[in-house]
Amino acid sequence: MDTKRQAVVRVKIRQGMCKTLAQQFGVTPSFVSMCMSGLRNTELAFKIRKIAVELGGDPIFGEISEQKSKLRITGKLAKQFGVSTQTIRNAKRNITQTDLAESIREAIRKYELGINE
């Protein structure tokens, strides 16, 4: 079940705003650029896009699939297991064959099935 909602998916900003937003949020200009182009859909990315629009950026609306929220699981699992996001990606791709990797894959399967523990 893939539900969709309308949101600001990208923001066209004027030159120099990227650096200003980066300083305001304590992130890199590169991260802000990825947020503006829609390559990041974290809570922080949504906040940055909101402020960018408030500062005069041109919002570009579109549908965001709730399915995309699954992309955030990598960071959540990294925190949960106390490992890097690369470790999570390696486990998901079956590159790593350890008990930890198997636990990570099981957590991913449960998340994809919507089973919350």
C-alpha positions in Angstrom: 0.0 0.0 0.0 1.8 3.0 -1.3 0.1 6.2 -0.3 1.2 9.6 -1.6 1.0 13.2 -0.3 1.7 16.6 -1.8 4.8 18.4 -0.5 7.6 20.7 -1.5 9.9 18.2 -3.2 12.4 20.8 -4.5 13.2 24.4 -4.0 14.9 26.8 -6.5 17.0 29.2 -4.5 19.1 32.2 -5.3 22.8 32.2 -5.4 24.4 32.4 -1.9 21.3 31.0 -0.1 22.8 27.6 0.1 25.7 28.8 2.2 23.4 30.8 4.4 21.1 27.8 5.1 24.1 25.6 5.7 25.4 27.9 8.4 21.9 28.3 9.9 21.3 24.6 10.2 24.9 23.5 10.9 25.3 21.4 7.8 27.4 21.5 4.7 26.4 23.5 1.6 26.5 20.2 -0.3 23.8 18.8 2.0 21.6 21.8 1.5 22.0 21.5 -2.2 20.9 17.8 -2.0 17.9 18.9 0.1 17.0 21.6 -2.5 17.1 19.1 -5.4 15.0 16.6 -3.6 17.8 14.0 -3.0 17.3 14.1 0.7 13.9 13.6 2.3 14.7 13.5 6.0 12.9 15.6 8.6 15.9 18.0 8.5 15.6 18.3 4.7 11.9 19.2 5.0 12.8 21.9 7.6 15.5 23.3 5.4 13.2 23.4 2.3 10.5 25.1 4.4 12.9 27.8 5.6 14.3 28.2 2.0 10.8 28.9 0.8 10.2 31.4 3.7 13.4 33.2 2.6 12.1 33.6 -1.0 13.0 30.3 -2.7 10.6 29.0 -5.3 8.9 25.8 -4.2 8.3 22.9 -6.6 5.5 20.7 -5.4 5.1 17.1 -6.1 4.0 13.8 -4.7 6.1 12.1 -2.1 5.6 8.4 -1.9 5.3 7.1 1.6 7.4 4.2 0.2 10.4 6.7 0.1 10.3 6.9 3.9 11.8 3.4 3.8 15.0 5.0 2.7 15.3 6.5 6.1 15.6 3.1 7.7 19.3 3.0 7.1 20.0 5.8 9.5 17.5 4.5 12.0 19.0 1.1 12.0 22.6 2.4 12.2 21.6 4.2 15.4 19.7 1.2 16.8 22.6 -1.2 16.2 25.3 1.3 16.9 27.0 0.9 13.6 27.7 3.0 10.5 25.2 3.4 7.7 27.7 1.6 5.4 27.5 -1.5 7.7 23.7 -1.4 7.3 24.0 -1.1 3.5 26.5 -4.0 3.4 24.2 -6.2 5.5 21.2 -5.3 3.3 23.2 -6.2 0.1 24.4 -9.5 1.7 28.0 -8.4 1.5 28.5 -9.1 5.2 27.7 -12.6 6.6 27.8 -12.2 10.4 25.3 -12.6 13.2 25.0 -8.8 13.4 24.3 -8.6 9.6 21.6 -11.3 9.9 20.0 -9.3 12.8 20.1 -6.2 10.6 18.5 -8.0 7.7 15.8 -9.4 10.0 15.1 -5.8 11.3 14.8 -4.6 7.7 12.4 -7.4 6.8 10.2 -6.5 9.8 10.3 -2.8 8.9 9.3 -3.6 5.3 6.4 -5.7 6.5 5.3 -3.0 8.9 6.0 -5.0 12.0 6.9 -2.7 14.9 8.4 -4.0 18.0 
